[in-house]
Amino acid sequence: MLNQYTTNEMPLGVRLALTGVENEMRISWYTSSQGDAPSVQYSTTPFNPSDMDAQAMEVASNNQYTEIAWKGFSVSAVLTQLTPLTTYYYSVGDKSVGIWSPLYNFTTHLEDDGTFTPFTFVSYGDMGLGGGFNFTIANIVNRIDELSFALHIGDIAYADIRDAGELLFGNQTVWNEFLAELTPISTKIPYMTAIGNHDLFSIASGVYRKTFLMPGSNDGKTWYSFDYNGVHFVAVSTEHDYIPTSSQYRWLENELKNFRENNPTGWLIVYAHRPVYCSAHYPWCDGRDPFKVVYVDSIEHLYQKYNVDVYLSGHSHVYERSLPVYKNQVLGDYSSPKAPIHLVVGTGGNQEGILHSWQPQPNWSSGTRLLTTGYGLMSFVNETTLHWQFVKDTTNQVLDELYITKGYFN
């Protein structure tokens, strides 16, 4: 019996996320009603959710959106003790009233025993309703079986841009509609995020933090790390304090230091919304935003000191690629980098559109600078080789491609 429930109580915006713990998967969704028994059904074989006869059932928890002009609940459960390289079928809902989502599935990755295993992930920033985002989603869905996870590097949905009220509190309709558009991706592979300036609405970025439960997010922070098949990923918040006396800075230095001490030859990828290096005509890139200098002066030396191989970012709505660079000096090349390589992929597609022009090409630029929507594919071929591609979303054409050899800076 569905009782008084209607389609408004159906689970919406279902998404996966890694937890940072081996053999776990977080599943989250939105519902307008709290429900008495939010749950995830899951099994290694397909099942009919309405029969409620899956092999396992995990109880979920609710977190109410109490922010001004928002309603409903962010619901989440963590599946544990999952078997590596296994496909799991799942459905989310409320067992007390028999309301369930469609049946989805995901496949777990290899157990991380410290050895490297090849994989590919997709990355982009600055994607919201409009501006060609639908082409980005459609092309990613077409290759979803090739991908291990997605990185959305800030500015999610653009739920804050229409007026002053949205700037402060966000627009829940836009937010929920965009999350629904993501479900062909986010229900199939983990959808990992970094916070961007368009995700700051609501007090203390409450909506973002309740929606995207990243590893370690229980402590309220928007920076975190995780390992995947022998590669270490670190998410930095460029929207929160990062000066050397801040808690984020102390966390970041400790995180990078500990990884490098234990993994002197391992791949290390950092991603954050705002770039360290960019050359579009845009306030963050052309010197009009004073916080750019503060960020670079505070943080860049850590990326060099601890041998960060690649820095991924968005914010500037363009695609560009740097040479290995530190303090504006080119150090090495792609076959033997002596500094981080910076990739700007603020090209997911959104209402604000792509930027229109470039500054004169800096010495650290690779020369590849594109004013188009698209997405990046990063493939770890082996322990010493990374393959990078930038794909134009409207044509699925590879516009930029290179191989990077693992570099050692110090």
Secondary structure as the mmCIF struct_conf table of DSSP 4:
data_model
#
loop_
_struct_conf.conf_type_id
_struct_conf.id
_struct_conf.beg_label_comp_id
_struct_conf.beg_label_asym_id
_struct_conf.beg_label_seq_id
_struct_conf.end_label_comp_id
_struct_conf.end_label_asym_id
_struct_conf.end_label_seq_id
TURN_TY1_P TURN_TY1_P1 ASN A 3 GLN A 4
HELX_RH_3T_P HELX_RH_3T_P1 THR A 7 GLU A 9
BEND BEND1 MET A 10 MET A 10
STRN STRN1 LEU A 12 ALA A 17
BEND BEND2 GLY A 20 VAL A 21
TURN_TY1_P TURN_TY1_P2 GLU A 22 ASN A 23
STRN STRN2 MET A 25 THR A 31
BEND BEND3 SER A 32 SER A 33
BEND BEND4 ASP A 36 ASP A 36
STRN STRN3 PRO A 38 SER A 43
BEND BEND5 THR A 44 THR A 45
HELX_RH_3T_P HELX_RH_3T_P2 PRO A 49 ASP A 51
TURN_TY1_P TURN_TY1_P3 MET A 52 MET A 52
BEND BEND6 GLN A 55 GLN A 55
STRN STRN4 ALA A 56 VAL A 59
STRN STRN5 SER A 61 GLN A 64
BEND BEND7 GLU A 67 GLU A 67
TURN_TY1_P TURN_TY1_P4 ILE A 68 ALA A 69
BEND BEND8 GLY A 72 GLY A 72
STRN STRN6 PHE A 73 LEU A 79
BEND BEND9 GLN A 81 GLN A 81
HELX_LH_PP_P HELX_LH_PP_P1 LEU A 82 THR A 83
TURN_TY1_P TURN_TY1_P5 PRO A 84 LEU A 85
STRN STRN7 THR A 87 ASP A 94
TURN_TY1_P TURN_TY1_P6 LYS A 95 GLY A 98
STRN STRN8 ILE A 99 TRP A 100
HELX_LH_PP_P HELX_LH_PP_P2 SER A 101 LEU A 103
STRN STRN9 TYR A 104 THR A 107
BEND BEND10 ASP A 113 THR A 115
STRN STRN10 PHE A 119 TYR A 124
STRN STRN11 MET A 127 GLY A 128
BEND BEND11 LEU A 129 GLY A 130
TURN_TY1_P TURN_TY1_P7 GLY A 131 GLY A 132
HELX_RH_AL_P HELX_RH_AL_P1 PHE A 133 ASN A 142
TURN_TY1_P TURN_TY1_P8 ARG A 143 ARG A 143
HELX_RH_3T_P HELX_RH_3T_P3 ILE A 144 GLU A 146
BEND BEND12 SER A 148 SER A 148
STRN STRN12 ALA A 150 ILE A 153
BEND BEND13 GLY A 154 GLY A 154
STRN STRN13 ILE A 156 ALA A 157
TURN_TY1_P TURN_TY1_P9 TYR A 158 ASP A 160
BEND BEND14 ARG A 162 ASP A 163
HELX_RH_AL_P HELX_RH_AL_P2 ALA A 164 PHE A 169
HELX_RH_AL_P HELX_RH_AL_P3 GLN A 172 SER A 186
TURN_TY1_P TURN_TY1_P10 THR A 187 LYS A 188
BEND BEND15 ILE A 189 ILE A 189
STRN STRN14 PRO A 190 PRO A 190
STRN STRN15 TYR A 191 ALA A 194
HELX_RH_3T_P HELX_RH_3T_P4 ASN A 197 ASP A 199
TURN_TY1_P TURN_TY1_P11 PHE A 201 SER A 202
HELX_RH_3T_P HELX_RH_3T_P5 ILE A 203 SER A 205
HELX_RH_AL_P HELX_RH_AL_P4 GLY A 206 THR A 211
TURN_TY1_P TURN_TY1_P12 PRO A 215 GLY A 216
HELX_RH_3T_P HELX_RH_3T_P6 SER A 217 ASP A 219
BEND BEND16 GLY A 220 GLY A 220
BEND BEND17 THR A 222 THR A 222
STRN STRN16 TYR A 224 TYR A 228
TURN_TY1_P TURN_TY1_P13 ASN A 229 GLY A 230
STRN STRN17 VAL A 231 ALA A 235
TURN_TY1_P TURN_TY1_P14 THR A 238 GLU A 239
BEND BEND18 HIS A 240 HIS A 240
BEND BEND19 ILE A 243 ILE A 243
TURN_TY1_P TURN_TY1_P15 PRO A 244 THR A 245
BEND BEND20 SER A 246 SER A 246
HELX_RH_AL_P HELX_RH_AL_P5 SER A 247 ASN A 262
TURN_TY1_P TURN_TY1_P16 PRO A 264 THR A 265
BEND BEND21 GLY A 266 GLY A 266
STRN STRN18 LEU A 268 TYR A 271
BEND BEND22 HIS A 273 ARG A 274
BEND BEND23 VAL A 276 TYR A 277
STRN STRN19 ALA A 280 ALA A 280
BEND BEND24 HIS A 281 TYR A 282
HELX_RH_AL_P HELX_RH_AL_P6 PRO A 283 ASP A 286
TURN_TY1_P TURN_TY1_P17 GLY A 287 GLY A 287
HELX_RH_AL_P HELX_RH_AL_P7 PRO A 290 LYS A 305
TURN_TY1_P TURN_TY1_P18 TYR A 306 ASN A 307
STRN STRN20 VAL A 310 SER A 313
BEND BEND25 HIS A 315 VAL A 318
STRN STRN21 TYR A 319 SER A 322
HELX_LH_PP_P HELX_LH_PP_P3 LEU A 323 LEU A 323
BEND BEND26 PRO A 324 PRO A 324
STRN STRN22 VAL A 325 TYR A 326
TURN_TY1_P TURN_TY1_P19 LYS A 327 ASN A 328
STRN STRN23 GLN A 329 VAL A 330
STRN STRN24 GLY A 332 ASP A 333
TURN_TY1_P TURN_TY1_P20 TYR A 334 SER A 335
STRN STRN25 SER A 336 PRO A 337
BEND BEND27 LYS A 338 ALA A 339
STRN STRN26 ILE A 341 VAL A 345
BEND BEND28 GLY A 348 GLY A 348
STRN STRN27 GLY A 349 GLY A 349
TURN_TY1_P TURN_TY1_P21 GLN A 351 GLU A 352
STRN STRN28 TRP A 358 TRP A 358
HELX_LH_PP_P HELX_LH_PP_P4 GLN A 359 GLN A 359
BEND BEND29 PRO A 360 PRO A 360
HELX_LH_PP_P HELX_LH_PP_P5 GLN A 361 PRO A 362
TURN_TY1_P TURN_TY1_P22 ASN A 363 TRP A 364
STRN STRN29 SER A 365 LEU A 370
BEND BEND30 THR A 372 THR A 372
STRN STRN30 GLY A 374 PHE A 380
BEND BEND31 ASN A 382 THR A 384
STRN STRN31 THR A 385 LYS A 392
TURN_TY1_P TURN_TY1_P23 ASP A 393 ASN A 396
STRN STRN32 GLN A 397 THR A 405
#
